[in-house]
Structures are given as structure tokens and as C-alpha cells.
Amino acid sequence: MSRHYFFLCFVFLMASAGFSQFKSKAVKLYDAGNTAFAKNDYRAADSLFSLSLDLEPHPDAYYNRAVCRRKLGDSKGYCIDMGGAANMGDPEAYKIFWKQCAKRDTVYKNSSGDIASKISFDAKEYITSYKYNTNFEYEKYGKEDTLLLSKVREDNVVFYRPCNEVSVAMYKGSIDSLIRYIKEKTDFMEQVKIKHWLTVAVLEIKTNEKGKIIELKAEDGQKDESVEVLKSELLAMPEWDPARHVEKPVKFQNKLYMACFDTTLSIKLYNPNEEKFVRVETMPEFPGGSIEMMKFVRENLNYPLSAKEAGIAGKCFLKFVVNSDGRLSDIQILKGVPGCPECDKEAKRVILSMPKWKPGTQKGKPVPVFFNLPINFQLR
């Protein structure tokens, strides 16, 4: 036990260096948590890390709070926070979480539902269970790795997830209807224009058997004002068409990808069986080609004043999806400009303001394609 504890402390201290490059209130609280931890005041450290996470979710803060909770004897909190760090991309937290907190069993079955071999099977089932609660996740895949059935039990309540055997919950049957409702029946987009909001977020959305939205939360803990306003508007919506499994209405859990800027509102629901390509026969292209794209970025990029005054420069590496209709979605920061979250936000804004691209094609058919793009912030 002591040997493992020293290992955790080593990673704990090493993690501080990467997080501390960003100068913000969240980092000051994080640093104060480290100081309290060094003094063995684990309750104070826990509280300080919690305050930091409320302002700015970060894998290092989750990891270090997990260590605090282990010292305080809170095994459930330890596992939940280690899972939080793992979900935000911490590879060491991922290893620890799956070794100490959760397990995944795989079962192969034939068409009759009997146990089959790894070589001859019609479906494979994955059952994930946790050592700190009664929750579980279940997924069934066909031979072509198509997700046939997916569900999760949380606090003894079962929610179905997007898959082939479940029809998704949807407002009046389409995303266009949802976007139209938000634009016409709420004042959200008016606030976007007045307050110059730029938001890219992933919301976890839950509906009941009647299609009523019962819970919404940002997947990464994001608490932007615009996200909170959109959540309140969605929670007040009329009932959606409920999700159905074997023609029976069921509770449903999905991910909603949202991007808004100026008059633009983009919404997309998660589809696990929509194949996204990394390389295709014909790659997607900005209208007019790469030279026009560089010109567009150069003419539309606004260098944040705070970064100029601090002499900050660097590249923001982004990843997004060019959909089959040329729209851009699922915008992610792969690596931001060190010490400049404002630069990362501006890079996202430029991507959001781009016109539709010429989509990529595979076997002559337009398909969604991942695209990586660096945006350079260079002082002149």
C-alpha cells in the first residue's frame, strides 16, 4: 500500500507542472490545494481542488483530488475522480481506473443467444461494472462492429443509448426542428449576438419515457454562461418524441454537440454507427483550396489583446469533422497555445465562421471526415 501511495504522490507532484502554466483563478486554487496537500491537510486540499474544478475542469485537478480522497478513506470519490481524469485524457489515470475501480467482461454469442467462440460468433457483448457502486454499462455489437444495443444503469435506473435497436429521442423528428425551436421560441440566439458568445460544448442529455428532458450537463464540466442559458431553455422545452426499444418508450441518454456564434447555431446528436474517416479517396477541401483557407484565417483571425500584451505566441492545433454536407462540427482543441485560453477560443471562432467545405468522398459518396488544422498566433 505504501509503495503505491508514493507512486501516486510522485505523479501528483509531476502533474502540477503541466497545469500551472495557465495563469487563472482556477490555477491559484489548484496551487493552494497542492500546498495544503504537502502539509497533509487533505480536507482543505480536497476543497481547494473542488473549487478549482468548478471554475476550470482539468485532468490534473481530478487526479490530485482523487489522491486526497484516497487518503481520506473515500474509495468511491477516489474512483470517480480517477475516472474523471481518465476521461479527460490522462493515460496514467486510465490505467489506474481500470486496474482498481472497474472491469469489463466480454461474452461471445451465436444467433440463438448461446455462448460461442471468439472465432465463430454472431454478436459480442461488453459488460462494464464498477467496484464502488451498482452501476453497469452494456453494449452488444454485431460481426461488423455495428452497435446493436447499448444501455446503462445509473443509481438503479436504466437509460438506453444510441444504437441500431433503439430509435433516438428527437424533437418533432429532426434536428432542424430543434434548431428552429431554439431560434424562434427562445431568446438564446439574441443573447448570443448581444453578448458575443462563442461556445462549443458537448451536453449529456437525458429524456424520460414521455420524451421530457429531465437532465442536462456539460460532458467536461464546462460552465460558460451561454451553456447554462441553453441548458435552461432546453429543460423548459415541450416533450420530444421519446426513444423506443422494441416499440416501447424508454428512458434515453444521448450526447448533443452544440456550437454557436453570431447567427450560427449548429446542433448534432451522437450517432455511434456513423463512420467517420481519417483518410478518404478525395479529402475535404475549403472553398478555393488551401491558399484561400489560409487567406480566410489571416483575414478573420483577431489576435487577443491580452496575448499581445503578454508577448504570447504559438500554434493552436484543432481537430474537427467535415460532414457529408460540408458543414463543420465536433470542433476540439488537440493542443492549445500555452498560457493563452483566449487564443484557443479565437481559433474555435474562426473555424465556426468558415463557410461550408467541399466534402470528402469515398467510393464516390460524400462521407464525414476528420480534419486537423493548426492556427498560428504569431507576433509581428
N, C-alpha and C positions, 0 to 999 in steps of 0.2 A: 504493500500500500504506500509506504513512504517513498519508495523508488518512483512509483508512478506520479506521486504528488510533486516530486522535484522536477519530473519531466514536464508536467503541466505548468509549473511556475516558470520554467525556462522559456516555454513557448509564450506564456503570458507576458513576460518581460520583452521578448523579441517582438511581439505583436505591437507593443507600444510605439515602436519607432515608425512603422508604416502609417499608423493612424494619426500621429502627432504632426504630420506635415501640413494638415489643414487647420488654419487658424480660425476658430469659431467658438461660440459659447459651448457647443457640444463637446469640443475637444478639451476645453478648460475643465469641464465637469469630468470628462474621461481621465484627464491627468490627475485631478483631485482624487478620483477613485483609485488610481494606481498608488498615490501617496498613502491613502487610508489602508490599502491592501498591504503595503510594505510595513505598516505599523500594526498589522494583524487585527485591524478594526474592520472585520468583514461585513458587518451590518452597514456601517457607513459607506464602505466601498460599493456594496450592493445598491444602496440608494442613489449614489452618485452615478454609477453606470446606468441605472434605470432612467435618471433624468437626462443623461446624455443620449440614450437610445430614443427617448421621446422626441428629442429635437432632430437627431440625425442617425438613423439606423446604420450600423456598421458591424461587420463580422468580428472585428477585434473586441468591441464592447460586449457583444453577445458572448464571445469566448471567455473574456475575463470575468463577466458576471457569472458564467457557469462555474468557473473555478471558485468564486466566492460562495456560491450556493452549495457546492460540494463540501466546502469547509464548514458551512452552517448546518450540514446534515440534510439538506433539501435535495434528495436524489431526483425527484420529479422536475424541479426547477433546473437542476443541473442538466438533465437530458433535453428539456425543452430548449434551453439556451444553446446547448451544443448543436442541436438540430437547427436553430436559427442561424448560427454561424456557418454551418454546413450548407444551408440553403442559399447563403449569400456568397458561396464560392470558396470557403476556407477548406483546403484539402485535408489538413490535419484534423479539423473538427469533424469532417466527413468520416474519416477512418475511426475516430473515437466513438462517434454516434452509433455507427453500425456494429461496432465491437461490443459496446457496453449498454446501449439503450434500445436497440431494435433488431429484429431479424426478419429475413424474407425467405419463405419457403416456396419451392416450385413443384407443381404437380402436372404431369402429362396425362392426357386422357384421349380415348378414342371417341368415335361418333356416338357410341352407346353410353358414354359417361364413365366407362371403366378405366382403371389405371392402365396407361400404356408406356412404352419405352420412349427414350429421347429421340430415337430414330423414326419410329412409326407412331405418330400421334396426329390427332385432328385439332386438338386445342391444348394450350398450355395455360395454367392458372398460376398467378403470383399472389400469395397471401402475406401481407406485411403486418406484423404485430409488434406491440411495444411493451417494454418491461415495466413502465411506470404508469400505465392506465389500461383500460379495456378497449381502447380504440383499435380498429384494424382497417386495412385497405385491401380491396380485392380487384384483380384485373384478369380478364380472360382474353387471350389472343388466338387468332386462327393461324393456319400454316403460313400465310403470307405476312405475318406480323401485323395483321389488322386488329385493332382493338374492338372486340366484340361486346364486352360488358365491363363496366367499371363502377364501383361504389365504395363508399367509405362510411364507417360508423364512428361518430363523434359523440361522446357522452351518451351512449346508448341510443342515439338517433341515427338512422341510416339515410344518407344522401346519395343519389345516383349522380354519375358524372357523364360528360360527353363520350359517346361510343356508338357503335353501329346499332345496338339493340335498344337504344333509348332515344326518343325524339326530344330535342332540346326545348327548354322553356324559352319563349320568344314573345316580344310584344307585337301583337297583331300580325304575327307570321314573318316579320322581316326586320333586318337591321335598319333599312330605310325608314320604316315606320317609327322605330325608336329614335333615330336622329331627328326626324320631323317633329316628334312629340317634344323633344328637348328644345328644339329651336323655336317652336310655335307656342308651346304651352308653359314654358318656364322662362325666367329672365336670366338664365345661366349665360347664354352667349352674349347678352347685353353687358353683363358684368365682365366677361372676358375682354370685350372691346374697351370698356371704360377703365378697367384696372390693368390692362395689358398683360393678362395672364398667358403664360406659356406652360402647358402641362402635358407630360407624357406619363401615364400611370397604368398599372395593371390592378384591377379590382377583383377580389374574390366575391362572387355574388351567389346568394342562396335564396331559393324560392320554395314555397310550400306546395302542397297538393292542389291548391287553388290558383297557383301562379303568382301569388303575392310575394314581393321581395321582403324577406324577413331579416336579412343581414347583408351588410356590405363592409368590406375592409380592404385597405390597400395592401397588396401582397407583400411589399417590402417595408411596411410601416410608414409610408410616406404620408405626411400630414399637411400638405400645402393647403392654403385657403381655398383654392379652386377645387381641389379634390373633395374637401369637406362640403362645399356648396353642392357639387354634383351629386355626392352621396345623399344629401338631404332631399334633393329633387327626385332622385330615383326611388328612394324609400317611400315618397309620397305618391308615386305613380299608381294608376289603376292596375288591376291584376293582369299579368301576362297570360298567354296560352301556356298551361302547365306542361311540364315534361311528362312523358308517358313511357312506361315499360310494360310490355305485353298488354297494351291498350289501357293500362291502369295509371291514373295520375299519381305521381311520386314526388317526393322532395328532391330537389336538384341543386347541384353545386357546379358553378362554371367560372371561367375567367373572362373578364371583359377588358380588352385593350382599348385605351382611350387616349387620344391626342387632340389638343385644341390650341388654336392660336388665331387671333383676329376673328375672321368669319368662318374659319375652318374648324369643323368638328368631325373627327374620324373615330368610328367605333367598330370593333371587331370582336366576335366571340371565339373562344378557343375551339379548335377542331383537331383532335389528335390524329385523325386519319387523313388530314390534308398534307400531302407530301410537299415538303419544301426542299428545293435543290440548292446545292452549293456550286456545282458546275453543270452547265447545260450546253446543248449544241450551239445555241445562239444566246449569248449573255444579254441581260437587260442593258438599256442604254439611255442616258439623259438625252432629251431632245436636242439634236445637233451634234451629239458626241461629247467626248471628254473635254475638248477645248471649250465648248460652250458651258459645260458644267463648271470648269474652273473659273470661267468668266462670271458665271452666276454667283458662285461662292464669294469671289473677290468683291463683286459689286453689292452684295447683300449682307456680308459679314460686318457686324458692328463690334469693334474691339472694346470690351468692357473697360470703362474709365478706371475702375479700381485696380485692374490688372496692369494698365498702362502706368499708373502712378507708382505701382509696386515693382515695375520692371519685369513683370511675369510674361514669359513666352513659352511656347511648346505646342505639341500636337494633341488633338483630341481624336481618338480612334473610335469610330462608331460602326455599329452593325444594324442593318435594317432589312426588311423584306420588300422586294419589288413584287407586288401581287400580279396576278394574271391580267388585271385590267389596267396596270401601270401605276396604281396608287401605291404609296409608301406607307408601311406600318411596322409595328413591333420594333421601334427605334430603341437601341440600347447603347450605353457607353461601355466600350470594352476597356478603355484606359483613358482617363481624363487628363487634363492639363494639371500638373502638380501645383497644389496651392490655389487653384482657381475654379471653384464650382460655378462661378458666373460664366467662365469661358465654355464649360461643358453645356450649360443651359443655352448659351447663344448658339453653339454648334447644333443642338437639337432644333432650335428655332429655324435655322437656315434649312435643315433637312425638311422640316414640316412645311416650309414655304415653297418648296420646289414644285414645279408643275408635274403632271403625270409623265412617267417614263415610257419608253418603248419596252414592253415586257419581254422577258426571256422566253425562249421556246425550246421544247423537247419533242422530237418526232413531229415537228410542225405545229404543235399545240402550245398556246401560251400557258406558262406554269409559274407558281410563286418561286422566287429565287432569293437566297440570302446574298447581301451585298455589303462589303466592308469599304469604308471611306474614311481617310484621315483628313481632318480640317486643321490647318496650320495657323496658329496665332503668333505672328512674327512682328516684333517691334521694328519700326523703320526710323 
